[in-house]
């Protein structure tokens, strides 16, 4: 935490009193804390208190004392932004881009990771509106600190308490410690579908969007890896400038690219939904409609996973994917061994919210020693973090 620039945004909740302790902890850890407050937050704790502890002026308005507190500069300055407490009202504003105070303006300008520590009453936290806003904010890549369980300001007992300042600081420390844990590692990722041409107009394909593979690529890149992304037909573009994207269309093109890059790869993540078959003969001109039926003769496409599994040398690590509809565990376990993966990520089309084109996914990770970890339904950004963390544990860059 030494030297880290942290924006602490305090919103209008009784839990705002914890901000004083949080600022004190951040400063003791060597961080530079810049406090922002919504106007209503000042009803619970004074800006003077937080200014004294942070040794910086506290900003409550975009324009104050004829000066402009530049939300753009603040958003670019920070290594992390922490919204604590984050009320239901503030979560709703951030989720929908409502920019009517300094906190939401800085949030919309921030290029750094954003951490949200919700604080509200039990029924407000459980309300579908709040949970939808949480889901939406997670889908943007924001990080949520778990709410605590206990007695609330209303007298009710349940979920809704803001995480304690010590928990928030520990969470931040863990994030920064592993931020560059894959530095120096070369990672190859396949993502998206493949399109197998029938003629110049038509093709055989599938419904994969490439979102899962893209999220994994972004997570590895954020954590210091040198990432090469082999991306099938997709409208997606990586946001991280460190990702080298190689666009391909067919299984053959993806296979050739994978063979080209694999030799110097440390970690391969094979998340693409590659077509198993392609038309044996591709028409040079558009096939005209004739008769009541048409027969296509198909042939197998190159098996990218099997090829790389055979080539794998000591020190290389391969993760496979299995999207199943029947006998999920059995099929995934067989694929894990057959393709020489180190572990395999299983998801089922039977699970609501999992599979193609969703922003969420539900996975099970299977290892060769039969160890199995089941995860709940999460955003694909969160799933990507789980997968990358599992790789890190396996290769020894993460101790937890």
N, C-alpha and C positions, 0 to 999 in steps of 0.2 A: 504493500500500500504506500510505501515511501515515495513521495513525489507525485502520486496520482492526483489528478484534478477531478474532483467530485462535485457535481451539482446536486444539492439536496433540495428538493421541491416539497414544501410543506403545504398541505391543503386543510380545509376547515373541518377538523374532527377533534373530539376530546383527546384522541391519541396524540395530538400535536405536541403535548407536553413531553413526549418521549424524544422529540427532535433535539432537545437540549443535550440529553445523554448521548444521542447518536453523533451529534457534532463533536462533542468532547472526545468520543472514542475515535472518530476519524482523524482528528487533529493529533491525538496521542500516537496513532499509528503512522504519522508522518504524511498524511494526505492533506491536500489543499482543498478546503470545503467552501464552496460558494452557495449560500442559502438563498432560495427564492421562496416567496410566500404568496398565496392568494390573499385577497383582502379579508376573506372570512377567517383565514388561519390566524390572523393577528388578534382575533377575539379570544383565542385560546392560549396563545403564548406571544410575548412581545418581540418584535424585531430586535429591540435593544439587547434582549437576553441572548439571542442567537448571534447577533453581531459581535457581542463581547466574547463569546465562546469561540467563534470562527475567526475572529480578528479581521473580519472583512465586513463592508457594508452589506446589509440585507436588502435585496431588491423585491419590491412588492408591486410595482407598476412598470409598464413599458416606458412611460414618460413620468419622471419625478423631478421636482425642483428645477424645471426647465432643462433637464438633461434626458437624453435618450439612452435607456438601458438596452443595448442592442441584443435582441434575442438571437440574431444570426451569429454574432460573435460568441455569445455564450454557448450556443449549440456546437460551434466548431472548437471551442476551447476545451471542453470536457473530455475526460477519458471514460466517464460513466455518469449517467443521470439516475438519481434515485428519487422516486416519488413516495414519500413516507411521512404521514399517512396518505394513502390514496383513497379518497371517499368514493361512494357510488356515483356521485355527481361528476367527479373528476374523471373517473374511468369512462363514463358515458361521453364526456367531451373529447377525451383523447381518442377513443375508439372511432369517433365520427368526425374528427378534424374540426371541432368547434373551437375557434381561436379567439376567446374573449377575455383572456388574462395572460399575464406574463408566463405562467407555468406552461399553459398549453401552447403558447407561441414558441417557447424554447423547445418544447417536446417536438413540435413539427419541424424545427430547424436542426435538431440534434442528429449528428452522424455517429454518435457513440452508442454503446449498448445502454438500454434503458431497463431499470429494475423498478418494479412496482410492488409496494407493500400495502395491500388493501386493509382498510379498517372501517367497519360498519356493523350495524346490528345484524343478528342472525337472519331474520326474514329478508332484509335487504340483500344480504350476501347470497342467500339461496334463491332469490327471485330470478325467473328466467331472463329478464332484461339484463340483470347484472352478469349472469353467467354467459349470456351471449356476447356481452361487451368484453368479458374476460377472454372468451374464445377468439374473438376478433383481434384483440390486442396481441394474443399469443401468436396468431397467424401472421402478424406483422414482424415477428421475431423478438418481441419484448419478453423479458424474464419476470416471472412472478415469484415472490417469496410466499411460502405457504401461510395461510391465516392460522392463528392460534385458536385453541379451544379453551373456553373458560367463562367466567362471569363477565358480562358485557355491561355497558353503561346503563342500559335499560333495565338491568336486573335479571334479564334472561341469561341462561347458560347455554353455550353452544359455540359454533364457529363464527369468526368475524373479528377476533382480536388482531391487532397489528403485530407482526413479528417483533420480537424484542430487539433493541439496538445491537446487542451482542450477536444475535443470530444474523442480522443484516450485514454486519461487518465481516463475520465469518464467511458468509455467502460471497461477498465481494472479494475477499482474500482468495477463496477457492477459485473464483472465476479468473482473477488476474494470474494466479499461479499456473493455471493450465492454459492460459491464453495462447502461449506459443509452444505447447508441449509436443507438437508434431513438426517443429522447425527442423529443416534439413531432410525431412522425409518426402519421397516422391510418391504421389498417390494417383492411380489411374482409376477413373470411374466411367462406367457405361450407363447411359440413361436414355429414357424415351423409348418409342416404338421403332420398328423398322418397317419400311414399305417395300413390298416385293412387286415389281411391275408386271402387269398383265399385258398392257399395251401402253402407248404414250399418254393415255388419259387415266386408265384405271390401275388399281393396285390392290394387293392383299395387305391388310394392316391390322392393328388392334387399337384399343382405346387408351393406351398409356399416354399420359401427358408429359412425363419426365419430371414431375414435381418432386418426387422422392429423391431421385438421383441428384437433382439440382440442389436440394436442401443439404444433402450429404456433402456435395462439392463445396458449398458455401461454408459449412461448418469446419471442414478440414482446412480450407483456405484461411478462415478467421484464426485458426489455431496454428498457423505458421507453415503448413504443408505446401509443397509445390504441386499443384493439382492440374492434371490433364483430364478434361471431360470429353468423352466421345458421346456426342448427343445426336440421337436420331431425330426425325422430323418433329419439330416442336416450335411453338411460338415463344418459348421462354428464352431469356438471356440472363447469364449470370451477372449479379451485381458486383461481386468482388473482382477488383482489377487483376488479382493474382491468378485467376483461373484461365488456363489455356483451353479454349473450346475448339474442338475439331468436329465439324458437322458432317454427318454421314446420312445416307438414306437407306441402303439395303443391309441385310445381314452380312453379305460378302464384304461390303465396304467397312462395316464395323469390325469384322473379323480381321481384315488386313491392317486396319489402324491399331487394333489391340495388339497384334503380333509385333507391330513396329515399335510400340512404346513399352511393352511389357518387360523386355529384357532389363531395362534400367529402373523398373518400378519396385518400390518397397512394399506397397500395399495396393491391392486391386479390389475394387468394390463393383461387383457385376449386378447392377440393379436394372439394366435395360430389359425391356420386354421384347426379346428378339424372336422374330418369326421362325418357327420350326421348319416350315416348308415354303417353297417358292414355285411359281410356274416353270415347268421345264423349258417351254418355248415362249418367248416374249414377242408379240406381234410388233412389227415395225410401224404399222398404221393402226388407227383406231378400228377396233373390231365392230363391224356393223351388226345390228340386231337382225337375227335370222332364225326362224324356227321357234319352237316352244321351250327349248332347253339348250344348254351349252355345257360342254365337259372340258374341264381343265386338268391336265396331267401335272401333278406336282412332284417335286423332288426335294430331298432334305437340304436345308441350308447348313453352312459350316457351324459346328458346335463350338462357340467361343469359349464357354466355360471349360469344356473338356480339353480343348487345345491348351489353354493357359494352365490348367491343372497338371497336365503332362509335362509342361515346360517348367513348372515351379521349382526353383532352387532353394537351398537352405537359406533362411532369412527372409524369404518372401512370404507375404500373408495375403490370403484370398478370402473374400467374403462373398457368398452367393445369396441369391434370393429365390424364393419359391412362392408363387401365387397359386393357391390350390382351391378346389371346390369340393373334393371328396378325399377321404383318407389323408387328411392334411399332414399329420405328424409322420405317418409311415412314408408317404411320398417324399416329404422334405428330408427325412433321415436318410433315405436311400440316395437321394441326390447329393447330400452332403458328402457321403463316402465316395460315391461314383465319380464325382467331379473333383475330388481332392480339395475341398474347401476346408478352411480352418474353422469357420462356423457359418451357419446359414440363417437368413432372416425369413421367417415364414409369416405370411398373412393370408387370410381367407376371404373370399368374396362373400361368404356367409355372414361376416361381421359387419354390422351397420356402420357406415362411415369409413370403411377401409376399402382399399383397392384403387382403381383408376379414377382420376379426375377429382378426387376429394382433396380438401386441404388437411384432412386428418388421416390417421392410419392406426391400426392396432396390430402389433407384431408379437411374435415369439422368437427368441433366439435359441437355436439348438447348437450344441458343441459336439465334437467327436466322442467325448467321454460320456455322452448322454446327459450332460448337464443342460438344464432347460430353464429359461427365464421368460416369464410372461409379463407383458406390459399392458397397461390400460390404454384406452383410446386417447390419443394425443394429437396435437398438430404435427405436421410433417417436420417442422423445424425442431420440435422437441424429440421426435423419433430419431431424427438425424443425430442429435446430440447423444441420445442413448446408444446408437450404433457406434458412433465415433468413440464414446467413452469405453464401450466394450472392446473395441480394437485396442485402445490405449492400455486397458488392463491386461489384455492378452500379450502385448508386446513389451509391457513393462514401463510405459511412460506415465501411467496412472497407478497410484497405490491404492485407490478406493474403488 
